[in-house]
Amino acid sequence: MQLPLQISSRDLTLSEAEERLIREAAEKLDQFWGHITSCRVMVEVPHRRGQTGQRYNVRIDIGAPGGDIAIRRKPEESLMTAVQSAFQAAQRRVQDRVRRVRGDVKLDRRSPRGVVTKLVPWEGYGFITDAAGREIYFHRNAVPDDGFDRIEEGMDVRFAETQGEKGPQASAVAPAVTPRRRAAGR
C-alpha cells in the first residue's frame, strides 16, 4: 500500500491482538494485488435499542485504481467473525477489480462484434475490424483455451476492448455464436 493502513474504532477499544488480526488481513490484500493505494478499517459497535449483547460492524474502504472499493457487512456477534467476513468480501471485490483491469472478463452477448480482417499466425496476432470500421489488434493470448489456431480471417468474433500502448486492442476474443432461428410456424 502506498499509504499506511488506518484502523479506527467507535464505541470500543481494540486490543493489540485484534489490531494485529486486522493488519494481517490487510497485508494479505496488499500481497494479492500490489496496486492498492490505501486501506481504512472502521470497527464499531452499532447502537441497538432493546437488544442485549454486542454486535460488531466492520467497514473497509480500499483505495485502488479504477475507484474506491467500499465493504459494508451486517453486524456479527463475534469481532473475529466480523473481521474475517469483511476481509473475505474485500478479497472477492479486489479479485473482481483485478480481473476487470487485466481484461479477464467473460464475454457476453452484448460484447462488441467484429470480423477478423488480418491474421498473422506465425507471429501470433491479428486484427479485428469493428462495426465502426476501426482496426483492433489482438494477440494469441487473448483467445482462451488455445483457440487462436481455430481463428480464421473473415470469422465473426466477440471481443472485449482495452486501450493498449499503441491503440485499441482486444483483451479477450471468442468466435461469435449466431443465434438459432426458430422454424416457421412454431
Residue, then its C-alpha position, 0 to 999 in steps of 0.5 A: m500500500q502506498l499509504p499506511l493502513q488506518i484502523s479506527s474504532r467507535d464505541l470500543t477499544l481494540s486490543e493489540a491482538e485484534e489490531r494485529l488480526i486486522r493488519e494481517a488481513a490487510e497485508k494479505l490484500d496488499q500481497f494479492w494485488g500490489h496496486i492498492t493505494s490505501c486501506r481504512v478499517m472502521v470497527e464499531v459497535p452499532h447502537r441497538r435499542g432493546q437488544t442485549g449483547q454486542r454486535y460488531n460492524v466492520r467497514i473497509d474502504i480500499g483505495a485502488p485504481g479504477g475507484d474506491i472499493a467500499i465493504r459494508r457487512k451486517p453486524e456479527e456477534s463475534l469481532m473475529t467473525a466480523v473481521q474475517s467476513a469483511f476481509q473475505a468480501a474485500q478479497r472477492r471485490v479486489q479479485d473482481r477489480v483485478r480481473r476487470v483491469r487485466g481484461d479477464v472478463k467473460l464475454d457476453r452477448r452484448s460484447p462488441r462484434g467484429v470480423v477478423t480482417k488480418l491474421v498473422p499466425w506465425e507471429g501470433y496476432g491479428f486484427i479485428t475490424d469493428a462495426a465502426g470500421r476501426e482496426i483492433y489488434f489482438h494477440r494469441n493470448a487473448v483467445p482462451d483455451d488455445g483457440f487462436d489456431r481455430i481463428e480464421e480471417g473473415m470469422d465473426v468474433r466477440f471481443a472485449e476492448t482495452q486501450g493498449e500502448k499503441g491503440p485499441q486492442a482486444s483483451a479477450v476474443a471468442p468466435a461469435v455464436t449466431p443465434r438459432r432461428r426458430a422454424a416457421g410456424r412454431 
